[in-house]
Amino acid sequence: MGFDPVIEWVIKPYMAAKRTRSIDFCKGLNRSLLPRIAGGPEAINKYIGENFPYHSDPWGGLYDVYVDPRCLHWAKENNCLPWYPNDCDDYACMAYQLLIESGHDSTKVHLNNLLISNIWDIPKNHVICTFEHNDQIGVIDTCTASWGMVKWFENNTYAPASIKEFYGHRDVYNVQYAYLYEDQYPFNK
């Protein structure tokens, strides 16, 4: 992909600010060690779906942050989850961290943002965790957690387009995603 002014001048600075905001947001929060989930990606997806109910970021997502998975796990253990945001980016971070801790190669696990062409329409931004597994690309996110199964795509050059098309389909979000942007995981691994 060549130079894209939207990515370079808007998205990258916004995502850098979001990572900083996220680290600041989690500084004073308690943490606990994440469990090791046996059974691979499907078991991780099931664990997230069964243990972490969806909760929007503060002010309906206008204050957009990632929450450290260790903070969310502590909140679950101490019956405090209703007080913590837990939306698509938090599911993706949880999946990212659990996949790596279960032995997945960290170079093959990614946080990705699906962005529509109208970047100011923030609620249509969606964060997913993508990973390579058995010659396929798997996705774990709020949708897969609610479905109880990982969404799989062929691992080829068409995978990003297939992912954008699938999540833009009217049965999922009914928008046309223009970008699949990889973000950096904001917390210490």
Secondary structure in CASP SS format (residue, H / E / C, confidence):
PFRMAT SS
TARGET T0000
AUTHOR 0000-0000-0000
METHOD secondary structure of the structure
MODEL  1
M C 1.00
G C 1.00
F C 1.00
D C 1.00
P H 1.00
V H 1.00
I H 1.00
E H 1.00
W H 1.00
V H 1.00
I H 1.00
K H 1.00
P H 1.00
Y H 1.00
M H 1.00
A H 1.00
A H 1.00
K H 1.00
R H 1.00
T H 1.00
R H 1.00
S H 1.00
I H 1.00
D H 1.00
F H 1.00
C H 1.00
K C 1.00
G C 1.00
L C 1.00
N C 1.00
R C 1.00
S C 1.00
L C 1.00
L C 1.00
P C 1.00
R C 1.00
I C 1.00
A C 1.00
G C 1.00
G H 1.00
P H 1.00
E H 1.00
A H 1.00
I H 1.00
N H 1.00
K H 1.00
Y H 1.00
I H 1.00
G H 1.00
E H 1.00
N H 1.00
F C 1.00
P C 1.00
Y C 1.00
H E 1.00
S C 1.00
D C 1.00
P H 1.00
W H 1.00
G H 1.00
G H 1.00
L C 1.00
Y C 1.00
D C 1.00
V C 1.00
Y C 1.00
V C 1.00
D C 1.00
P H 1.00
R H 1.00
C H 1.00
L H 1.00
H H 1.00
W H 1.00
A H 1.00
K H 1.00
E H 1.00
N C 1.00
N C 1.00
C C 1.00
L H 1.00
P H 1.00
W H 1.00
Y C 1.00
P C 1.00
N E 1.00
D C 1.00
C H 1.00
D H 1.00
D H 1.00
Y H 1.00
A H 1.00
C H 1.00
M H 1.00
A H 1.00
Y H 1.00
Q H 1.00
L H 1.00
L H 1.00
I H 1.00
E H 1.00
S C 1.00
G C 1.00
H C 1.00
D C 1.00
S H 1.00
T H 1.00
K H 1.00
V E 1.00
H E 1.00
L E 1.00
N E 1.00
N E 1.00
L E 1.00
L E 1.00
I E 1.00
S C 1.00
N C 1.00
I C 1.00
W C 1.00
D C 1.00
I H 1.00
P H 1.00
K H 1.00
N C 1.00
H E 1.00
V E 1.00
I E 1.00
C E 1.00
T E 1.00
F E 1.00
E E 1.00
H E 1.00
N C 1.00
D C 1.00
Q E 1.00
I E 1.00
G E 1.00
V E 1.00
I E 1.00
D C 1.00
T H 1.00
C H 1.00
T H 1.00
A H 1.00
S H 1.00
W H 1.00
G C 1.00
M C 1.00
V C 1.00
K E 1.00
W E 1.00
F E 1.00
E E 1.00
N C 1.00
N C 1.00
T C 1.00
Y C 1.00
A H 1.00
P H 1.00
A H 1.00
S H 1.00
I H 1.00
K H 1.00
E H 1.00
F H 1.00
Y H 1.00
G H 1.00
H C 1.00
R C 1.00
D C 1.00
V C 1.00
Y C 1.00
N C 1.00
V C 1.00
Q C 1.00
Y E 1.00
A E 1.00
Y E 1.00
L E 1.00
Y E 1.00
E E 1.00
D E 1.00
Q C 1.00
Y C 1.00
P C 1.00
F C 1.00
N C 1.00
K C 1.00
END
